[in-house]
Amino acid sequence: MNRILSLVSAMSLLSLPLAAHSQQSPGDWFEEGRAAVERNLALRAAEGARAKNVILFVGDGMGVSTVTAARILEGQLRGETGEENELFFETFPNLALAKTYNTDAQVPDSAGTMTAMVTGVKTRAGLISVSDAALRGDCASQQGAELLTFLEIAEMRGLATGVVSTARLTHATPASNYAHIMERNFESDADAAGLSDPGDCADIARQLIEFTENLEDSDGLEVALGGGRGAFLPNFEGADPEDGEAGNRLDGRDLTGEWVERHDDAAYVWNAEQFAAVDSSEVSHLLGLFELSHMEYELDRENDAGGEPSLSEMTAKAIGILSKNPNGYYLNVEAGRIDHAHHATSPRRALVDTIEFARAVQTAYEMVDLSETLIIVTADHSHVFTVAGYPGRGNPILGIVAGGDGEPDLAADGMPYTTLGYINGPNAGRDEDLSHVDTTHESFRSQTLVPLGSETHGGEDVAVYAVGPGSDLVRGVIEQNVIFHIMMEASQLDQR
């Protein structure tokens, strides 16, 4: 070891000096690299260990460039240069790349991608846990095309189950766990008018509440936390407790009340105060709906009228309730609004939500027994989000590109440009000189190249990070549907 260190030190004499603000010697880099290997060795699961619990974290739209930029921002918010930082899940020892395409789309949507992860079968864009034999919007076509989900299998094997999201609980990613529908936008019965043939298919919100009616030996979801009250409340003024607005349901049903009636020791909460008052030891079924639509971005959460828990807080509450089951549990946690911020070309909001997502992963990691819990962290798809130019080390990641001398780099049009950008979306063109614009502000929207009303998903592979029993199966370049099969093998649910 000393000989290698001496060689590294000698070679450094022939190299250019490190950046002035990077106070690390060659020996530091070497020792930190070795420490990373030792850390990974310590995280190896015992041979033959089974995952009693499975937690699947999905950062919606969290492509590799998003992870990189969030990593840097988190470090810079602590006063560091940022590039050397690691988001918590980046310390996991096992890593793969997942191919995200749908059976009918080169660049995917969240319904098809999440269906692949939780059923083991790829399908078309817009379909939720039904095969591509179903036709989008046609109720009759989905009969016989339903795909059993990992959550349903877990329920049938006696495990506790939960879904947590900052998006609407009826949105594509969380819904893929418990619903089967030929149109992702069929979130309440009011959406039936937009379908070619709604037939007698139940909307997604109904399916969450009526889950036990369609599955043998199941007591239903134990935990469901997120946004989307509108799909659960009747369509009359004053139905919503936060702002007095109407819900979306045309059938007059209050599904939040039905949740409480259907389960023993059940609770429904809609604000942060009620959420905080829930005693995990006393509640067996918890429904939390904190907005009519999606929950607030993490950056804006403190301004919410009714108050909302963070993704980390919802994760902790869910684990507290689910872990009471001696058979184990399955939990899916989604940071749904990373995706929405990217669609709006709002990099600060996307990255702050990614940082909170990493905190939620750390919260779970610190609460569980890692010898019996598999944690997988991934994304459903990426976005056309880039980290580019030649900024100097430590340059503000949300700022304009500047070299080591601190002077802004200018594009061919004579104007500065930002490190972070989008290939398409709103705010296209270079009409605005950013010299006197605060590009780090929450209201800043990145300039784009191709003018579109909303920025689009990207089609490249996404990363999969894993730790715990069975995590060594996460390696190489895999199809996205392999994630389901890894969870099945790790938990051995098919053998119970």
N, C-alpha and C positions, 0 to 999 in steps of 0.2 A: 504494500500500500504506500509506504513512504517513498519507494522508488518511483511509483507512478506520480505521486504528488510533486516530487522533485522535477520530473520530466515536464509536467504541466507548467510549473513555475519557470523553468528554463525556456520553454517555448513562448511564454508570455513576454519575455524580454525582446523577442523578435517581432511581436505584434504591435498594432496600434493601441494606444491607451484606451481604456473604457471611457464612456461618457462621464463628464465631470460629476454629474449627479448620481452616478451608479457606483457606490462606494464598496463594490465587491471585488475581492481578489480572485484570481484563478482557483486558489484553494477553497474559497467560499463556495464557488459554483460547484466544484467537484464534490465537496462534502454534502452540500444540499442535494445534489443528484443522488448520491449514495443513500442519504437519509430517506429520500422518496421511495427507493426500492425497499428499504427496511420497513417503511410504513406499510407498503403494499403486502409485504410478506406477513406482517402481523395481522392483516385483515383477511387473510385466507380462511375460508370456512373449513371446518374439520371434514375430512373425507367421509362421505356417506351421510352427512348431516342433511336433515330434511327441513324445509321452510314451513314452519307451523303458520306463520303469518306472511302475507305478501302485500307490499305497498308499491303501487305503480304511480309515479309522479310524471305528469305530462305538462311541459311548458308549451302551450299552444303557440305555434309559430316561432319557437325558439331554435332557430338555425345556429350553425356554428359561429357565424359572424356575430350573432346576437350574444352568444356566450362570451366571445372574445371582448366585445365592447362593454358588456356588463361587468366582466372581470376587471377591466381597466377602470371603469367608473367607480366600482366599489372601493378599489384601492385608492383612487384619487380623492374620494370623499373622506378618507382617513388621513389625507395629507401625503400619500405616497405617490410615486410616479405611476403606479397602476399596472404596468405590464407584467410585473412579477407576481401579482396577486393570483389567488385561486378562489373561485367560487367553491362553496363547500363540497358540492357533489363532484367537482373535478378531482378531488382527492381519492375517489373510489378506485379500487385496483383493477376493475375489469371494464373494458371499453369495446364497443363495436360501432359500425356504421350501418344504418338501416336505409334501405331503398323504399321510397315513399309513394311511388306511383299507384294510381287506382287502376282497375282493370280496363277502364275506358278513358283514362286521363294521364298524360305524361307529367303534368303538374297537378297535384292532388288537392282535395278538399278534406276537411276534418272528419266528415262522416265516414268516408271510405277508409281513411287512415286509422281512425280509432277502432272501427269495426275489425280491421285486420289485427290490431293489437289484442283485442279482447275476445275474438272468436277463432283466430287462427286461419281465417279465410279472407283473402282480398275480395273487394267488391267494387261497384261503381261509385262515382262521386254522388253525393246526395242521399245515399241509402244507409240506413242505420240498422246494423246487425241483421240484415237479410242478404242473401246471395245476389249475384248479378243476374239471376234468372228473373228477379222482380223488375218491373218497369216503374220508373220514377213517377209518382203521383197516382198510380193505379192500384187501388186496394186489392182487387181480385188477384192481381199478379203476384202478390207477396205470400199468398197461401201456400204453405209447403216450402217456402224459401227462407223461413226463419232459422237463424243460426244460434245455437246455444252459446251463451257468453261465460266468461270465466267467473263473473259474479254469480250467475245463476248456478253454475256447478258448485261454487263454494257454498251457496245457500243450501243446496240439496245435500251437501256433505256435512251440514250442521255448523258451518262457520258463520261468524258475524260479518256483515258487509256494510260498506259505507262509500259515499260519493261526496266529494268536496270540490267546489269550483268557485272562482270569482266571476264566472259567466253565469248566464241563466242555467239552472239545473236541467232545463229542457233543451239546452243547446247540444250540438252534435257530439262533442267529446264526452261529457258526463252521461248523456242519454244512451250512448252506445252500450253502456254497462247493463242497463235494465230494460230498454225498450227495443221493439222490433217494428220498423216503419219504413215505408217505401218513399217517404219524403221528409227530409230533415227539418223542413219548415212547418211541419204539422205539429206545432207545439201545444196548441189548444184547439178546441172545437171551432173557434172562430176562423181558423186557418183553412178549414175544409173547403171554403168557397174558391180557393186558389188551386185546388187539385183537379185533375182530369176526372178521377173517379174515387172519391173518398170512401165510398161504400160504407161498411159498418166497422171499419178499422178505428180503433181507439187512438185518440191523440196522445202525445208523449206524456203530458202531465197526468192524464188518467192512468197511463200505464205505470207511472211511478207509484201512485196511490193504490192501484189494483194489482200490484205485483204478486201478492200471495194467491190471487185467484187463478193465475196462469202457471203456477209452479208448485209441484208437490213437495211436501215436507219443508215448507219455507214459512218463516214468520215475517218475511219482508225485509226490506232495507232497514238496518238499525239506525243509520245516520245519513242524512241528506242535507248538506249545507251549501248555500250559494245564493244566487240572485234568481229573479224570474217569478215574483209573486203574481204577476199579471195572468199567467196561464193557469193559476190555481184559484183565482177569485172570480166571483160573478160580475157580469157586466152591468153594474149600476153605480151611480155616483156615491162616493163615500165608502165603497168597499175596501179601498186601501187604507190601512191605519196610519200611514206616514204622511200622506199628502191629500187624502180624501178623494183621490181619483177612482175611476171605475176599473175593475178587472177586465179580463178579456173573454171570460167564459160566457157563452150564449145559452148553455143548458141550466144556468141558475145555480150550479153546484158550488159549494165552498169546499174545495179539496183540502184546505188546511184543517178545517174542522173534522173532515172525514179521517185524516191522518190520526188525530188524537183519539177518535172513536174506535178506530180499527185495532189499536195496540194498547196493551197494558203498560202502565208506567211511561206513557208517551207525553211528549211536550212539543209545542210549536212556538217558535220565537221569531221576531222580525227586526229586533234592534240590538245594539251592543249591550245595553243594560240587562235586558232579558237573557241574552246569551251568557253573559258573565255570571248570572245568578243560577244557571243550570248546574246542578251537582251531578257529575258523571256517575257517581255511585248509586244514585237514586233513579236515574232515567235509563230506560232500555231502548227507547226509540225517540230520536230527536230530528225534527224537521226545522231548519232555519232558512228563511227567505228574506234577505236583507234589502232588496230593491224590487221595484216593479219589473225592471229589466235587468241588465247586467249590474254587478256591483261596481263601486267606484274604482278608478285606478288607485294604486297605493299612494301615489303622489297627492291625490285629492281626497283621500279617505277621511282625514280629520275634519273636512268641511261638510261631511254628510249630515243632514238634518237629524235623522234618527240615530245615527251612529252605527258603525259596522265593525265587526271583528276583522283582524288581519288574516291573511292566508295561514300564517304560522299559528295563530290562535285557534282557527277552525281545525287545523290539523291536529293540534294537541287535544282539543276537546273530543274529536272523533276517535283518536287512539285511546283516550281515557274510557270511553264508552265501549268500544269494540273489544278492548283487551280483557274485558270481564268474561268473555266467552272462553271456556277452557279448551275448546277445540281449535281456537285460533280465529283469524280474521283476514279479510281482503279489503283493502282501502285504495281507492283511486283519488288522487289529488291533482286538480288541474289549475294552473295559472292561465286562465282563459283570456285575460286582457292584454297579454303581451301581443297577441295576434291583432287585437283591435287597434292598439296604438300604432303598430306598423302599418296597418291599412290606412290610417290617418296621417302617415309619415310624421309621427311624433316620437322621435328617438328617445328623448328623456323619459317619457312615460313608459315606453317599452322596456328600457333598461332598468328603471327603478322597480318595475313589476318583476323583472327577472331576478334582481337582487333579493326581493322579498321571497320569491320562489325558492331561492337557494337557502334562505333562512328557514323556510318551512321544511325543507329536506333535513337541515341540521336539527330542527326541533324533533322530527320523527326519529332520526338517528340516535339522539340522546335519550329518547324515551323507551326504546325497544331493547330487547335482548337480541343482540346481533347474531348470536349463535343459532337462533331459530327464526330469524326474520330476513326475508329477501327484500331489498329495496332496489327498484329499477327507476332510473331517471332518464327521460327521453323527451322528444318532441314529436308531434304528429307530422309536421312539415316545416319548411323554412319560409323566408321571405326574400324579396329582391333587395336586400339590405347589404351595403358594402362598407368596409373599413379600408380606406384607400388614400392615395397621395403619398408624400414622403415626410410626414410630421416627425419631429425630433422626439427622442425618448422623453416621456412625461408630458408631452403636449396635451392640453385638455381634450379628452376624447370627444366632448360635445362642442369643441371649438373649431376654429378655422385652422387649416393646415399651416404650420409654421415649422421651419427648420431648426437646427440646433442653435442658431443665433437669435431665435425668437421672432424673426421677421416673417410676415406672412408670405407664403408662396402665391404667385398670381397665375391664373389660367391664361390661355391664349387671348381671352377677351380683356385682359388687364385687371380682372377682379379676383379677389380671394375666393376660396371655396372650402367647404367643410370636410373633415375627415370622414364623417358618416354620411351616407347618401342612399338614395333609392333609384333604381333604374326606371321605375314608372310610378304613376300616381298623380294626385293633384299637385298644384303649385309647380307646374312644369315651366322650364325656361330659365334664362339667366338675366331677367329684367332688373332684379334688385341687387345692388351692391351691398355685400355683407360686411363691409369695413366697419360700419357703425351699428351693426345689429348684434344683439346679445343672443347668440346661437345656443347658449346653454339654458336659456329660459324655457319654462314649461310650455309656453305658448308658441315656441318656434316650430315651424313646419319645414322640413327639409325640401330643398329644391329637387326636382326630378327631371328626367330626360324625356320619357314618353308620357304625353298627357292622358291620364285616365281619371275617372271619378274617384276611384279607390285603388290604392297600391295592391299588387297581387302577391300570391304565394310564390315561392321558389320551388324548383323541382329537384334540387340536389339532395344528397343523402343527409340524414341527421344523425347526431351522436346518440349512443345508448350507454349509460353509465350504470354500474351495478356493484353491489356489495352484499354479503351474506350468503347463506346456503344456496347453491345453484348459480351463483353469480359468475362462476368460471365458464358457464355456457355462453356468456355474452362475450363474443369475440369474432373478429373478422368482419366481412361485409355480408349482411344478412338481409333477407326480405323482411319487411316490417311484420308480417304475420307470424314470424318465428318467435316474437316476443311472447305470444300466447303459449306456445309450446314449451318455451323455457320456463314460464311460470308453472305450467302443468307438471313438468318433470321435476322442478325444484320442490314443489309442494306435494307431489305424488297424489294429487286429488283423484286421478283416474284409477288409483289403486286402493282407495279408501272404501 
